[in-house]
């Protein structure tokens, strides 16, 4: 373990630049096709902008191409990967093993969490066929990660913040089963965020019209040290569909936490520079459904967000008085004009409005409907906070030192950055003694430190001169500009890069049989697994399988526990199944596996 990476999402180049400025060591961004967030694709020129901004900071750019592919799409994907390699991306996040059978450039391959990276055996196999990194399944505990680390040397990446899929990544077919839109194809319709009614086998209603499969958002900000100790080196924030304020705020918070931890543990970040935030990060102020650690240490508290799948933001206070056009709120936080607020009505449905005017604790909203005495008010859009983050959230600078030295023929200016990269410029100038010694020295230091809009800041200027000399301001400025250009060129030549080839071998896959959970959709993927000893392969669900009667989701979440219906907290072999029904009449059967507190959901 040499460096630690904070990895941020980017829906586009503007979001990527904001993430990098706020302290990300790497960003991940979707290609124009074949990403698991179909709505977050980017053309090559947009990704090129990201690499051009990122690489001078030694920030890495990973591209997601992590859907399952049909046979006729492999050629398109192969061409795209070649183009991405040419513009200098640092890694490719993939799910489909059929890609390993193509003629790929020597680009680092990262195993998407969609590959169900949940066991030491699976991740060891990925390492042996040429993957440089595995993105761990979100469901894993610290103990399970430790076991994986002991069995492998591959880089391990884990999610630390953001939205949670209720189903195991890459192992959920609920959207495809109910409506033909596959998460493994980047088309998930998010049925887990919809209303359901829960019944027993005798059709007795247990819970009616609630968001029973919706989870809170992940927040592992208090478990960073444990995860580092367990062997994780890359920490990922979810959110490729999120706007700049969310990304800047979340990256800013984790940057501050990581900086303190890395200093304490004497570790280094994987990129360069120091970030100075122009705001105080507060993750409650941007999108969130409430937070959970998702049982990272084993057992977990209530993790469902079953009253709403929407962002509730931060709790502001309780309504103490209501008038026709205004209300008085009791709480520590202050509302402002143009803030968005939300609250639950008498039917426990989340609704909201916008603030028109505030005077002290009295608030005038656009509408008063469903605001009552004792209503709990949440702010789900902080106008001032969000606008500040969109405009100018931070600055990031790489520290350099300079030495102006006298030579036999004139002078030399040398610059050294924080990684030890060095560049030098010769100044063939006539040596003209300064008449005003102090003024001349101050002019030299002032002009050389004027690094303006560059990525650098000068921490020190050392003058190694036999006597004070006069330098024209124009000569100093020219030398400084040339030095910075050369230093940037040097940094690019020394930028950490990996060239990795897929390993063609016959290392045995951990199992001999793959069901549709193996996600084999094309002939190349089938060939890959056969080459690695898999004897029986069922085609992926997306090949057109009828999913009725089939298992469509495995989940760490337990509805009995969430609703206070768990009768056997210490574990029991089986309890009675329950039935979920959505508003369109689709029915799902839930089988409970007590002890580990997990559910298997079948499409009826």
BELVENSUL-V519339 format. One record per residue. N is the residue number from 1. OMEGA is omega in whole degrees, 0 to 359 (999 if undefined). Layout:
((N & OMEGA) (N & OMEGA))
This chain:
((1 & 180) (2 & 181) (3 & 179) (4 & 186) (5 & 171) (6 & 190) (7 & 186) (8 & 177) (9 & 176) (10 & 178) (11 & 180) (12 & 184) (13 & 181) (14 & 179) (15 & 178) (16 & 180) (17 & 177) (18 & 179) (19 & 180) (20 & 180) (21 & 181) (22 & 170) (23 & 179) (24 & 175) (25 & 180) (26 & 174) (27 & 173) (28 & 190) (29 & 183) (30 & 172) (31 & 183) (32 & 178) (33 & 167) (34 & 173) (35 & 184) (36 & 170) (37 & 187) (38 & 183) (39 & 183) (40 & 178) (41 & 182) (42 & 176) (43 & 183) (44 & 181) (45 & 178) (46 & 179) (47 & 177) (48 & 177) (49 & 180) (50 & 181) (51 & 181) (52 & 178) (53 & 187) (54 & 191) (55 & 176) (56 & 176) (57 & 188) (58 & 175) (59 & 181) (60 & 179) (61 & 178) (62 & 180) (63 & 180) (64 & 172) (65 & 196) (66 & 170) (67 & 171) (68 & 186) (69 & 170) (70 & 184) (71 & 184) (72 & 179) (73 & 184) (74 & 180) (75 & 178) (76 & 180) (77 & 180) (78 & 179) (79 & 180) (80 & 180) (81 & 177) (82 & 179) (83 & 178) (84 & 178) (85 & 182) (86 & 179) (87 & 167) (88 & 177) (89 & 188) (90 & 179) (91 & 182) (92 & 180) (93 & 186) (94 & 174) (95 & 189) (96 & 180) (97 & 175) (98 & 179) (99 & 181) (100 & 179) (101 & 180) (102 & 177) (103 & 185) (104 & 172) (105 & 183) (106 & 184) (107 & 179) (108 & 179) (109 & 181) (110 & 181) (111 & 180) (112 & 174) (113 & 177) (114 & 179) (115 & 179) (116 & 182) (117 & 191) (118 & 181) (119 & 176) (120 & 182) (121 & 181) (122 & 184) (123 & 174) (124 & 177) (125 & 180) (126 & 177) (127 & 185) (128 & 177) (129 & 169) (130 & 175) (131 & 178) (132 & 183) (133 & 173) (134 & 175) (135 & 189) (136 & 173) (137 & 183) (138 & 187) (139 & 188) (140 & 174) (141 & 176) (142 & 182) (143 & 180) (144 & 177) (145 & 177) (146 & 179) (147 & 177) (148 & 181) (149 & 180) (150 & 185) (151 & 187) (152 & 173) (153 & 178) (154 & 175) (155 & 179) (156 & 178) (157 & 177) (158 & 174) (159 & 177) (160 & 183) (161 & 172) (162 & 183) (163 & 179) (164 & 167) (165 & 179) (166 & 178) (167 & 176) (168 & 185) (169 & 180) (170 & 182) (171 & 181) (172 & 182) (173 & 185) (174 & 180) (175 & 179) (176 & 183) (177 & 185) (178 & 185) (179 & 177) (180 & 179) (181 & 188) (182 & 172) (183 & 179) (184 & 175) (185 & 179) (186 & 187) (187 & 186) (188 & 179) (189 & 179) (190 & 176) (191 & 179) (192 & 179) (193 & 182) (194 & 181) (195 & 176) (196 & 170) (197 & 181) (198 & 179) (199 & 173) (200 & 184) (201 & 177) (202 & 178) (203 & 176) (204 & 182) (205 & 179) (206 & 177) (207 & 187) (208 & 174) (209 & 174) (210 & 183) (211 & 195) (212 & 179) (213 & 182) (214 & 181) (215 & 169) (216 & 180) (217 & 181) (218 & 174) (219 & 180) (220 & 184) (221 & 179) (222 & 183) (223 & 185) (224 & 181) (225 & 179) (226 & 181) (227 & 175) (228 & 179) (229 & 179) (230 & 176) (231 & 177) (232 & 179) (233 & 179) (234 & 187) (235 & 194) (236 & 172) (237 & 179) (238 & 172) (239 & 180) (240 & 174) (241 & 186) (242 & 180) (243 & 184) (244 & 182) (245 & 179) (246 & 184) (247 & 180) (248 & 181) (249 & 183) (250 & 178) (251 & 180) (252 & 179) (253 & 182) (254 & 176) (255 & 179) (256 & 180) (257 & 181) (258 & 181) (259 & 180) (260 & 182) (261 & 181) (262 & 177) (263 & 180) (264 & 184) (265 & 179) (266 & 176) (267 & 181) (268 & 172) (269 & 186) (270 & 178) (271 & 188) (272 & 170) (273 & 178) (274 & 180) (275 & 174) (276 & 180) (277 & 177) (278 & 179) (279 & 175) (280 & 182) (281 & 177) (282 & 187) (283 & 176) (284 & 185) (285 & 175) (286 & 193) (287 & 172) (288 & 178) (289 & 194) (290 & 189) (291 & 176) (292 & 173) (293 & 175) (294 & 175) (295 & 183) (296 & 179) (297 & 179) (298 & 179) (299 & 182) (300 & 175) (301 & 180) (302 & 187) (303 & 181) (304 & 171) (305 & 194) (306 & 178) (307 & 177) (308 & 174) (309 & 184) (310 & 178) (311 & 175) (312 & 178) (313 & 185) (314 & 178) (315 & 183) (316 & 181) (317 & 183) (318 & 180) (319 & 181) (320 & 182) (321 & 180) (322 & 172) (323 & 185) (324 & 186) (325 & 184) (326 & 174) (327 & 177) (328 & 183) (329 & 178) (330 & 180) (331 & 183) (332 & 185) (333 & 181) (334 & 174) (335 & 180) (336 & 177) (337 & 177) (338 & 173) (339 & 172) (340 & 178) (341 & 176) (342 & 185) (343 & 179) (344 & 179) (345 & 183) (346 & 178) (347 & 179) (348 & 174) (349 & 180) (350 & 176) (351 & 184) (352 & 179) (353 & 181) (354 & 181) (355 & 177) (356 & 187) (357 & 178) (358 & 171) (359 & 183) (360 & 180) (361 & 178) (362 & 187) (363 & 175) (364 & 178) (365 & 176) (366 & 178) (367 & 182) (368 & 184) (369 & 176) (370 & 173) (371 & 184) (372 & 172) (373 & 182) (374 & 172) (375 & 175) (376 & 185) (377 & 176) (378 & 174) (379 & 179) (380 & 171) (381 & 177) (382 & 188) (383 & 183) (384 & 181) (385 & 183) (386 & 180) (387 & 179) (388 & 181) (389 & 179) (390 & 187) (391 & 188) (392 & 189) (393 & 188) (394 & 167) (395 & 182) (396 & 184) (397 & 175) (398 & 183) (399 & 173) (400 & 172) (401 & 181) (402 & 174) (403 & 173) (404 & 189) (405 & 176) (406 & 177) (407 & 181) (408 & 184) (409 & 182) (410 & 183) (411 & 173) (412 & 177) (413 & 181) (414 & 176) (415 & 180) (416 & 181) (417 & 186) (418 & 174) (419 & 182) (420 & 175) (421 & 186) (422 & 174) (423 & 183) (424 & 179) (425 & 176) (426 & 176) (427 & 180) (428 & 183) (429 & 174) (430 & 181) (431 & 184) (432 & 181) (433 & 182) (434 & 176) (435 & 178) (436 & 191) (437 & 183) (438 & 180) (439 & 180) (440 & 180) (441 & 179) (442 & 178) (443 & 179) (444 & 184) (445 & 181) (446 & 183) (447 & 181) (448 & 180) (449 & 181) (450 & 183) (451 & 168) (452 & 185) (453 & 176) (454 & 179) (455 & 186) (456 & 165) (457 & 185) (458 & 181) (459 & 185) (460 & 170) (461 & 179) (462 & 180) (463 & 180) (464 & 186) (465 & 180) (466 & 179) (467 & 177) (468 & 179) (469 & 175) (470 & 176) (471 & 174) (472 & 179) (473 & 181) (474 & 179) (475 & 178) (476 & 180) (477 & 180) (478 & 179) (479 & 179) (480 & 180) (481 & 180) (482 & 179) (483 & 181) (484 & 178) (485 & 180) (486 & 180) (487 & 176) (488 & 177) (489 & 179) (490 & 179) (491 & 180) (492 & 181) (493 & 181) (494 & 181) (495 & 180) (496 & 180) (497 & 178) (498 & 172) (499 & 188) (500 & 176) (501 & 173) (502 & 181) (503 & 178) (504 & 181) (505 & 180) (506 & 176) (507 & 183) (508 & 172) (509 & 186) (510 & 180) (511 & 182) (512 & 184) (513 & 177) (514 & 172) (515 & 177) (516 & 175) (517 & 176) (518 & 175) (519 & 178) (520 & 188) (521 & 183) (522 & 183) (523 & 180) (524 & 178) (525 & 178) (526 & 179) (527 & 180) (528 & 183) (529 & 177) (530 & 177) (531 & 181) (532 & 167) (533 & 178) (534 & 188) (535 & 182) (536 & 185) (537 & 172) (538 & 180) (539 & 180) (540 & 179) (541 & 184) (542 & 176) (543 & 179) (544 & 180) (545 & 171) (546 & 187) (547 & 178) (548 & 181) (549 & 183) (550 & 173) (551 & 183) (552 & 177) (553 & 167) (554 & 183) (555 & 177) (556 & 185) (557 & 178) (558 & 181) (559 & 178) (560 & 180) (561 & 181) (562 & 185) (563 & 180) (564 & 183) (565 & 182) (566 & 180) (567 & 186) (568 & 184) (569 & 180) (570 & 175) (571 & 176) (572 & 186) (573 & 183) (574 & 171) (575 & 184) (576 & 176) (577 & 175) (578 & 183) (579 & 173) (580 & 177) (581 & 179) (582 & 186) (583 & 178) (584 & 177) (585 & 176) (586 & 182) (587 & 179) (588 & 178) (589 & 180) (590 & 172) (591 & 183) (592 & 173) (593 & 184) (594 & 187) (595 & 175) (596 & 179) (597 & 178) (598 & 180) (599 & 169) (600 & 185) (601 & 182) (602 & 177) (603 & 181) (604 & 999))
